Amino acid sequence: MSAHNDDSQPEKVDLDDPKLSRFDVYREGLRKDGIEIIHYEPRFAKPGTAAEKRMERIVSGLFLLSGLFATAFVAAYIFWPWEYEGAASWREPQTWYTPVIGITLGLSLLLFAVGVLTWAKKLLPIEELVQDRHDGGSAKEDRKFAESTVDTTVDDMGIRRRPFLVKAALLGAAPLGLAAVAPLGALIKDPADMLTVTGWNAEKYNEGNPVRLMMKDGALVRPDMVSAGGQITVYPAIEHGASNEFPTAPSLLIHLREQDAELLRENLYPMYQDVDALWGNYVAYSKICTHVGCPASLYEQQSQRLLCPCHQSQFNVVDNAAPIFGPATRHLPMLPLSVDEDGHFFAKSDFLVPPGPGYWNRPSLPEEDEQ
C-alpha cells in the first residue's frame, strides 16, 4: 500500500462512512494532526511468507537469548562466590565474579536492543511522514484518530498474528526486569562494621595483639626501611592482610623530613593529637582515595602532596591529608603508629574515621565539624 501527497487540498473525510477502512481513518487522523503520509509500504507484500517467518524466528531468538543471559546474570549475582578467602588468582572463581555479571548483563541488554531494532527495521512497514507544527487541544474526533493510530501501530507490529514473537519478547523482558531488581537485594543485608572496621583492628583480627605493618611480600616494616622523603605501601601483618580480603587496609607509610613533620604536628586534628598518631617523623595515611576509592599513592616530596591518578584529587600531606584539589571532599584517614620492642612498626589502633569513599550515614569527619 502506498500513499503520496500533492499540492491539492485533501477532501474532508466523513468518519461515519462505513466504506472507510481503518487505514483511511488512521491517515485522516494524521492529517488532522498536521502529518501527511508520503510513503507507506508493508515490509512483506504478502503476510505469512517464508521470509517473514524466518525474520520472526531471528527476532524471537534474540529476545530468548536476551532472557537467557539475564537469567544467567541473576543466577551469578546470587550464587557465584565473590568473597575472597585468600590471595586473588585467575583460577579462583571470585576473580571472575565481576566479569561474569558484567558480561551476562551486557549481552542481555545488547541482544534485547538488537531484537527491538531488528523488529522495527525488518518487520514494521516502511513509511515516510511529514508533520507541520501547530497548537491545539484534543477534540472528540482527535481521540478517535488516536485510537485508530494505536490500532494501526499494533496491526503493523503484527502482534495479533505473531503470538510466538510476542511471547519471545515477554520471555526476554521478564528476566531483564528481574535483573534490574536483583541488585536491590544487596541492600537487605546489614553491612555491619565492614565499612568502618579494617584489617588494622587488633581486637577483631589479631586476638587483641597490636597489628604490625608489613610489605606485600610479608616482610615486617622497620623505620630504617624508609629513607627521609620516601614512602612505601604497607598492609596489616595478619593472615591475608595484603589480599583483597581487606581492600580498605592498604596505607602509605611516609618518612617526612624534619621541617615537614613539625608542620604536620602543628596542623594535626585534635583526635590525632590525642592518640599521638605520628611516630617520630613517620606518618601513615590510608591509600584509598575518599572520592571513589582509587589508590592515592603518587607522592610529591617537594609540594608535600598525595595525588590520586583516577580523577586528580590532591591531598596535603602536612595538613592531615586534607583535600586541596579535585573532587575528593574528605581527608585521608591517618593510621596511629608506634614501634614495638623488636623495632617493628605497629598500628596503635584502627583508623579513627572510616577509610574510603563516602556512603550513607557516614560518621562526621573533623573538617566537617569545624565548618
N, C-alpha and C positions, 0 to 999 in steps of 0.2 A: 504494500500500500504506500503510495506517495502522495504528497501534498505540496503544492507550490503556490506562492503568493504572486500577485501582480499589482499594478498601480490602481486598479479599480477598488472601490469601497465594497467590502463583502456585504451581502444582503443580510438583514436581520433574520434570525432563525427562530421559528416557533418551537419552543421546548416541549410543547404538548403534542407535537406532531408524532403520531405512532410510527411513522416511517423512519424517523431519525434513529440511527444506530448509536450505540454507546460511544463510539469514537467521534461521531458528529457532535454529540453533546460535550465530549471532552475537548474537542477542538474549539467549539464555540466558547467554552469556559475559559480557555487560554486567551482567546481574542478579547473577551471582556476584561481580562486582566492585563491587556496590552501585550500579549505574547502571540506571535504568529509562527505556525509550523512551516518551516521552509522545506524540510525533507523528513519523511518518516518511512522507514522500511524495516520489516521484520528481519531478524538475523538469519532465519531459515525460512525460505519461501513456503515450505510445507512442514507443518508441525509433525513431530514424531519420526523424523528421518534417522537413519543410522548415524549420520554425522552429529545430529543434535543429541542423540542418546550417548554417543561417545563423549561429547563435551560435558554432559551431565555427570557421567561417571568420573571424569577427571576432576571436576569441581567437588563432587561428593568425596572423592578420595583425599583431596586437600583438606577438607573440613574434618574428615575422620582422622587423618594423620595429626591434625592440629589438636584434636581431642585426646589422641593417644599420648602426645608429648606433654600436654597439660596434665594428664593423669600421672605421667612419669614424674613431672615436677612436684606434684603434691606428695606422691609416694616418697620421693627422695628427700623432700623438705622435712617430712615427718619421721622417716625411718632410717635415713642414711646417717651413719655415725659422723659426728662433727667435732666432738671434744677430743683434744689431743691428750694422750696418756704418756707421751714421751717426745723425743725429737722428731721433727717433721721429716718425712721421707715420701718420695713419689710412690712408693709401694704401699703406703698406708692409705686406707680409704678416706680418712679425714682430709687428706691433702686434696682429694678430688671432690669434696663436698660443694664448694663454691662453683667450680667449673661445671659440675653436673647440673645443679639447679639453674645456673645461668644459661647453659646450652639448651636444656629442655624447655624452659620458659621462652627463650628467644625463638627457638624453632616453632613452638606452638603459635606465638603471635605472628610470626612471619608467614606460616602456612595458612593461617586463618585470613590474614590480609590478602595474600595471593589468591585465595579462594574467592573472596569477595570481588577482587578486581577482575579475576577471570570470568566470574559470573556476569559482571557488568559489561566486559569487553567482548565476550564470546556468545552470550545468550540473550542479553537485552537488545531490543530493536535499535537500529541506527536512526538517530533523529537530530535535526538541527532546528534550533529555536531562536527567535529574535524577540526581545522584550523592550517595551517602552516604559520608562519610569513614570509613575503617576501616584497621586494621593487619592485616598478614598476609604470608606468603611466597607463592611461586608454585608451586602444586601441578601435578601432571601434567595434570589437566583444565584448569587455568588456562592452560597453554601451548597446549592445543588451542583454547581460546577465543580466545587471542591470534592464533593462525594464522587462525582464521575471521574475526576482526576485520580483519586485514590484507587478506585476500581480499575481504571486503565493501567495504573502502575503495577497493581497486583497481578493483573492479567498478563502484562508484558513480562513480568518476572517469572511467569509460569508456575506460580505457587500452587495453583489448583491442580494443574496437570503434571506437576513434577514432585510428587509426595516424597520420593526417595531423596531428592536433593534437599528438600526442606528438613527431613529427618536427619540427614547427614550434617546440615548446618547446625541444627539444635544439639546434636550429639557432640559436635566440636565446640560449641559455645558453652555448653554446661560445664565441662571440666575447666574451661578458661575462667568462668565465674568462680569456680571453687579455688582455682589457683590465685585469684585476686584476694579471696577471703582467707585462705590458709595462713599466710604470714601473720595475720592478726592474732592467731593462736599463740604466738610467742609472747604477746602481751599478758596472757593469762598467768604465766609462770612468774612468781615473785623472784626478781634478780638477787634478793637477799643482800649480801655485802660484796658481791662480785665487782661492783662499781667503785667501792670505797676502800677495799682491802686488797693489798698486793702481796707478792711473794716476800716482801720485807717484813711482814707481820710475824714476829717471833712466836707469839702465843699460838697462832693457827698453824704455822708451817714448820716450826723448828722446836717444838716441845718447850717453848719458853726461853730457849737459849738464844743469845744475840745472833742475828743473821750476818755472816761475813760477806764481804764483797769479793766477787770472783770475776775473772775474764771468761770469754766464751769457751775457752778450752779447759776451764775448771781450775786454773791457777789462781790461788788466793792473792789478793792485791795488798801490796805494801806501799808506804809513802815514797820510797826510793824508786818505784817503778814509773813514776810520772814526773818528768822534769818541769821546772818552772815555766809557765806559759803553755804547758801541754795539757792534753786531755785524753781519756780513754773511756770506752763504754764498759760498764760493769753490770753484773747480774747478781741476784741473791744466791749465795752458796748453799742451795738446797737441792733436793732431787728434781731434775728437770727445770732448774731455775733459769737456764738460758734458752729454754724452748718456748714454743707458742702457748704452752700451758699457762704462762704468766706474761701475757702480752703488755701489761702496763707497768712491768717492773724495770725494764732497761733504763739505766741512768747514765749521765755523763759525769765522771769524776774529773774535776778541773783543778790544776795546781796554779793558783793565782800568784802573780808577783806581789811583793810586799805592799806596795802602794795601792794596788788594786784590792787586795784583801782588806786593808784598812778602810778603804772607801765602802766596801760591801758591809763591813761591820757597822759603819755609821748609818747605813740605809736599811739595815735589817728590820723586817716586820717584827713587832713585839713577840709574836708566838715563836719565831725562830731565835730571838734573843733569850727567851725563857728556857729553851732547851739547849742553848749553846750549840746551834746546828753546825757551825764550822769547826773543823779540827785544824788548828794552825792556819795555813794559807790554802787549805783544801776545801772545796765546796762540791756538792753533788746535786745536780738538778735532774728531774725527770726528763727523759729523752722524748717523751710523747708530746707532740705539739697540742696545745689547748684549742686549736681550731678544729681540725678533723682527724687528728691522731697520726699524722706523718712523723717521721723521725727528724726532730730538730737538732741536728748534730754538726752543723757547719760552724766552727768556732773561729772567730776573728780575734786574734790576740791584741792587735793594736786598738781596735774600736771597742773591744770587750762586748761583742755581740754574738748571740747564737742565731743562726739563720735556719729556717725551715725551707727546704728546696721546693716543696709542693706548691705553696701559694705565697712564698716570700715573706712570711711573718718573721719579725726580728724581735729578739728579747735582750734586755740589758743585763749582762752577767753580774755587774757590780751594783745592781738595784733589784735584787730578789728575782732576777729573770723576768721583770715586768715587760709586757709587750710595748714596743715603741714604733712598730711599723707593721702594716699588713692587717689581715682580717682577724687574727687572734685577739681575744679580749681579756684573757686571764694569764697570770704569771705561771711559769713552770714551777711546780711544787719542788721544794728543797728537801733532800733526804738528810736528816740529822746524822752526823758522823762522829766516830771516835776510833781509837786504835787500842787493841787488846794487848795483853802482856806478851803475846808472841809477835807483836809488831804488825798485825794484820788489821786492815780496816774492817769495821762492822757498823751496821746501822743501829743507832740508838733507839729507833722506833720506826714504824711505817711512816709514809708521807703524812703530814699533818692535815693536808687537804687532798681530795681525790685527784689523781692524775688523769690526763687525757681530755678529750673534748667535752663540751657541756652536755647536760641531759636534764630532764625534768627534775625538779626538787633538789637540784644540786646545792650542797651547803654553800653559804656565802664565803667569799674569799676576802682577804684583808683589803685589797684595793677597792672592793665594792663597799665595805664597811666605812672606809674613810671618806667616801664621796657624800 
